[in-house]
């Protein structure tokens, strides 16, 4: 099935995994709706994908607010009349403090963006997809959503929840034509991860040592997986949480 003139919404598309996936999906002829709180990065992604010959526009969004999530869905439908693919990717990591040293305000912020933002996105996007008869969603979990990791307790809790969201949506709606999968990246060379390791340099060394391939992943490698899962190439894959971590969680 051709991907040309299909429509994808990508959240957190102003940098990192979202930006790399926007570019990779644009190479497949998919029109890209770029969603991010970062206006500069979002507009940069729009320009990158337009150079590949597809249509694109940016919607500034705080995904922790349900009304703003509904807005990006409504604007997409208003412009294109459809949503074929959704990369539900926006998220933050936190400060890297141990849980009992973490402020309640930080806990609430991580939960609102990582979990509630993902729930809102699936809620409003899936509604449109089911009306149109089909659709494919990829949620961003994490290696910290597969195993326990120190210094990221709240983040890990939200990413474990993403796995539950993914599997349960399939249990309810696969029979109506919806596919929902998740990726679980290990440490990857994104701006968010780089900033986290700059604040916690010892953790980068420990993480790299713990990866059998002895390096971090790249956003482009993750984008290839996301593109595969979103499109009809993965038509019979549903409800999976797929690790892409250089063997990191396999050794735990």
C-alpha positions as a Python dict, from the first residue, in 0.01 Angstrom:
ca = {
    (1, 'X'): (0, 0, 0),
    (2, 'X'): (141, 337, -98),
    (3, 'X'): (226, 598, 165),
    (4, 'X'): (214, 889, -79),
    (5, 'X'): (-31, 1162, 32),
    (6, 'X'): (-91, 988, 364),
    (7, 'X'): (-92, 1212, 674),
    (8, 'X'): (115, 1170, 991),
    (9, 'X'): (103, 1364, 1316),
    (10, 'X'): (434, 1357, 1503),
    (11, 'X'): (460, 1504, 1852),
    (12, 'X'): (793, 1615, 1990),
    (13, 'X'): (889, 1667, 1625),
    (14, 'X'): (1103, 1975, 1686),
    (15, 'X'): (1413, 1767, 1762),
    (16, 'X'): (1547, 1420, 1828),
    (17, 'X'): (1341, 1112, 1749),
    (18, 'X'): (1043, 1316, 1632),
    (19, 'X'): (1242, 1525, 1388),
    (20, 'X'): (1431, 1225, 1250),
    (21, 'X'): (1106, 1037, 1201),
    (22, 'X'): (941, 1335, 1033),
    (23, 'X'): (1224, 1341, 779),
    (24, 'X'): (1214, 964, 727),
    (25, 'X'): (835, 958, 681),
    (26, 'X'): (857, 1253, 441),
    (27, 'X'): (1096, 1046, 232),
    (28, 'X'): (809, 799, 198),
    (29, 'X'): (583, 1076, 60),
    (30, 'X'): (386, 1129, 382),
    (31, 'X'): (255, 1476, 470),
    (32, 'X'): (374, 1573, 817),
    (33, 'X'): (196, 1765, 1092),
    (34, 'X'): (471, 1882, 1325),
    (35, 'X'): (368, 1917, 1690),
    (36, 'X'): (601, 2056, 1956),
    (37, 'X'): (615, 2314, 2232),
    (38, 'X'): (939, 2440, 2075),
    (39, 'X'): (838, 2680, 1799),
    (40, 'X'): (1188, 2724, 1655),
    (41, 'X'): (1255, 2352, 1633),
    (42, 'X'): (908, 2279, 1501),
    (43, 'X'): (940, 2527, 1217),
    (44, 'X'): (1286, 2394, 1138),
    (45, 'X'): (1139, 2045, 1096),
    (46, 'X'): (866, 2179, 868),
    (47, 'X'): (1129, 2331, 640),
    (48, 'X'): (1332, 2009, 640),
    (49, 'X'): (1042, 1792, 531),
    (50, 'X'): (904, 2040, 277),
    (51, 'X'): (1238, 2018, 95),
    (52, 'X'): (1153, 1651, 41),
    (53, 'X'): (842, 1746, -157),
    (54, 'X'): (566, 1688, 95),
    (55, 'X'): (323, 1922, 267),
    (56, 'X'): (378, 2013, 630),
    (57, 'X'): (277, 2263, 894),
    (58, 'X'): (358, 2330, 1259),
    (59, 'X'): (122, 2345, 1555),
    (60, 'X'): (268, 2474, 1881),
    (61, 'X'): (133, 2251, 2157),
    (62, 'X'): (173, 2179, 2525),
    (63, 'X'): (68, 1813, 2523),
    (64, 'X'): (-4, 1816, 2896),
    (65, 'X'): (-320, 2016, 2818),
    (66, 'X'): (-608, 1816, 2672),
    (67, 'X'): (-755, 2113, 2488),
    (68, 'X'): (-426, 2177, 2306),
    (69, 'X'): (-401, 1811, 2204),
    (70, 'X'): (-754, 1820, 2070),
    (71, 'X'): (-658, 2136, 1883),
    (72, 'X'): (-375, 1971, 1688),
    (73, 'X'): (-605, 1683, 1598),
    (74, 'X'): (-887, 1917, 1489),
    (75, 'X'): (-650, 2131, 1279),
    (76, 'X'): (-511, 1823, 1107),
    (77, 'X'): (-858, 1697, 1017),
    (78, 'X'): (-961, 2044, 904),
    (79, 'X'): (-667, 2060, 661),
    (80, 'X'): (-640, 1701, 541),
    (81, 'X'): (-962, 1524, 643),
    (82, 'X'): (-767, 1225, 771),
    (83, 'X'): (-497, 1098, 1006),
    (84, 'X'): (-322, 784, 883),
    (85, 'X'): (-22, 769, 1114),
    (86, 'X'): (51, 901, 1463),
    (87, 'X'): (392, 901, 1631),
    (88, 'X'): (299, 978, 1991),
    (89, 'X'): (645, 1078, 2096),
    (90, 'X'): (660, 1398, 2307),
    (91, 'X'): (819, 1354, 2648),
    (92, 'X'): (1070, 1472, 2907),
    (93, 'X'): (1317, 1285, 3125),
    (94, 'X'): (1346, 1482, 3449),
    (95, 'X'): (1642, 1593, 3659),
    (96, 'X'): (1805, 1254, 3726),
    (97, 'X'): (1759, 1283, 4103),
    (98, 'X'): (1670, 981, 4312),
    (99, 'X'): (1297, 959, 4369),
    (100, 'X'): (1289, 1071, 4733),
    (101, 'X'): (1495, 1376, 4640),
    (102, 'X'): (1261, 1473, 4356),
    (103, 'X'): (1021, 1763, 4402),
    (104, 'X'): (651, 1685, 4374),
    (105, 'X'): (626, 1954, 4108),
    (106, 'X'): (874, 1766, 3889),
    (107, 'X'): (684, 1440, 3938),
    (108, 'X'): (360, 1605, 3833),
    (109, 'X'): (519, 1767, 3527),
    (110, 'X'): (668, 1440, 3401),
    (111, 'X'): (339, 1256, 3450),
    (112, 'X'): (138, 1529, 3278),
    (113, 'X'): (362, 1543, 2971),
    (114, 'X'): (472, 1181, 2932),
    (115, 'X'): (158, 998, 3037),
    (116, 'X'): (-137, 1234, 3016),
    (117, 'X'): (-6, 1385, 2692),
    (118, 'X'): (18, 1037, 2542),
    (119, 'X'): (-328, 940, 2667),
    (120, 'X'): (-484, 1256, 2530),
    (121, 'X'): (-312, 1201, 2196),
    (122, 'X'): (-436, 844, 2158),
    (123, 'X'): (-783, 944, 2276),
    (124, 'X'): (-837, 1210, 2012),
    (125, 'X'): (-634, 1063, 1725),
    (126, 'X'): (-780, 712, 1752),
    (127, 'X'): (-1129, 858, 1740),
    (128, 'X'): (-1055, 1008, 1397),
    (129, 'X'): (-878, 694, 1273),
    (130, 'X'): (-1168, 470, 1366),
    (131, 'X'): (-1415, 697, 1192),
    (132, 'X'): (-1200, 664, 880),
    (133, 'X'): (-1177, 286, 919),
    (134, 'X'): (-809, 237, 1002),
    (135, 'X'): (-492, 391, 1137),
    (136, 'X'): (-154, 317, 1289),
    (137, 'X'): (-8, 457, 1610),
    (138, 'X'): (341, 423, 1754),
    (139, 'X'): (391, 534, 2114),
    (140, 'X'): (734, 614, 2255),
    (141, 'X'): (811, 407, 2562),
    (142, 'X'): (1173, 351, 2670),
    (143, 'X'): (1418, 94, 2797),
    (144, 'X'): (1307, 240, 3131),
    (145, 'X'): (958, 120, 3042),
    (146, 'X'): (1084, -238, 3011),
    (147, 'X'): (1314, -264, 3312),
    (148, 'X'): (1364, -63, 3632),
    (149, 'X'): (1634, 204, 3625),
    (150, 'X'): (1760, 429, 3900),
    (151, 'X'): (1743, 810, 3885),
    (152, 'X'): (1438, 804, 3656),
    (153, 'X'): (1162, 657, 3874),
    (154, 'X'): (880, 886, 3760),
    (155, 'X'): (994, 871, 3398),
    (156, 'X'): (1013, 492, 3421),
    (157, 'X'): (664, 475, 3570),
    (158, 'X'): (519, 678, 3283),
    (159, 'X'): (697, 465, 3023),
    (160, 'X'): (574, 141, 3178),
    (161, 'X'): (228, 298, 3154),
    (162, 'X'): (283, 361, 2781),
    (163, 'X'): (333, -13, 2736),
    (164, 'X'): (1, -75, 2908),
    (165, 'X'): (-173, 188, 2698),
    (166, 'X'): (-38, 28, 2381),
    (167, 'X'): (-147, -326, 2463),
    (168, 'X'): (-487, -230, 2600),
    (169, 'X'): (-580, -15, 2300),
    (170, 'X'): (-516, -317, 2079),
    (171, 'X'): (-735, -534, 2301),
    (172, 'X'): (-1020, -289, 2252),
    (173, 'X'): (-983, -162, 1896),
    (174, 'X'): (-771, -393, 1677),
    (175, 'X'): (-1090, -552, 1546),
    (176, 'X'): (-1193, -209, 1413),
    (177, 'X'): (-877, -159, 1209),
    (178, 'X'): (-648, 15, 1457),
    (179, 'X'): (-285, -80, 1503),
    (180, 'X'): (-97, 43, 1811),
    (181, 'X'): (264, -42, 1885),
    (182, 'X'): (536, 110, 2099),
    (183, 'X'): (911, 150, 2073),
    (184, 'X'): (1143, 118, 2371),
    (185, 'X'): (1466, 300, 2282),
    (186, 'X'): (1770, 271, 2500),
    (187, 'X'): (2003, 567, 2546),
    (188, 'X'): (1997, 756, 2216),
    (189, 'X'): (2184, 1062, 2093),
    (190, 'X'): (1892, 1305, 2117),
    (191, 'X'): (1904, 1659, 2261),
    (192, 'X'): (1698, 1543, 2562),
    (193, 'X'): (1937, 1257, 2640),
    (194, 'X'): (2244, 1473, 2579),
    (195, 'X'): (2113, 1736, 2822),
    (196, 'X'): (2038, 1467, 3080),
    (197, 'X'): (2390, 1326, 3055),
    (198, 'X'): (2548, 1671, 3067),
    (199, 'X'): (2379, 1716, 3404),
    (200, 'X'): (2470, 1362, 3510),
    (201, 'X'): (2801, 1277, 3330),
    (202, 'X'): (2876, 962, 3527),
    (203, 'X'): (2548, 813, 3409),
    (204, 'X'): (2647, 832, 3041),
    (205, 'X'): (2965, 635, 3106),
    (206, 'X'): (2773, 375, 3305),
    (207, 'X'): (2501, 351, 3039),
    (208, 'X'): (2749, 303, 2755),
    (209, 'X'): (2935, 35, 2948),
    (210, 'X'): (2605, -145, 2999),
    (211, 'X'): (2519, -156, 2628),
    (212, 'X'): (2660, -467, 2457),
    (213, 'X'): (2720, -268, 2135),
    (214, 'X'): (2913, -9, 2343),
    (215, 'X'): (2753, 300, 2193),
    (216, 'X'): (2436, 505, 2209),
    (217, 'X'): (2173, 470, 1940),
    (218, 'X'): (2099, 739, 1682),
    (219, 'X'): (1768, 912, 1611),
    (220, 'X'): (1790, 791, 1250),
    (221, 'X'): (1805, 427, 1361),
    (222, 'X'): (1493, 475, 1572),
    (223, 'X'): (1319, 661, 1288),
    (224, 'X'): (1364, 357, 1061),
    (225, 'X'): (1187, 137, 1315),
    (226, 'X'): (904, 385, 1369),
    (227, 'X'): (849, 422, 995),
    (228, 'X'): (837, 45, 952),
    (229, 'X'): (585, 5, 1235),
    (230, 'X'): (361, 289, 1120),
    (231, 'X'): (330, 177, 760),
    (232, 'X'): (169, -125, 598),
    (233, 'X'): (506, -305, 597),
    (234, 'X'): (417, -401, 956),
    (235, 'X'): (49, -470, 892),
    (236, 'X'): (34, -779, 1117),
    (237, 'X'): (235, -636, 1406),
    (238, 'X'): (3, -508, 1677),
    (239, 'X'): (32, -444, 2048),
    (240, 'X'): (408, -489, 2060),
    (241, 'X'): (666, -296, 2261),
    (242, 'X'): (979, -326, 2049),
    (243, 'X'): (1318, -264, 2205),
    (244, 'X'): (1584, -76, 2011),
    (245, 'X'): (1871, -47, 2256),
    (246, 'X'): (2182, -227, 2133),
    (247, 'X'): (2106, -519, 2365),
    (248, 'X'): (2092, -299, 2677),
    (249, 'X'): (1779, -447, 2836),
    (250, 'X'): (1866, -799, 2716),
    (251, 'X'): (2148, -809, 2971),
    (252, 'X'): (1936, -703, 3267),
}
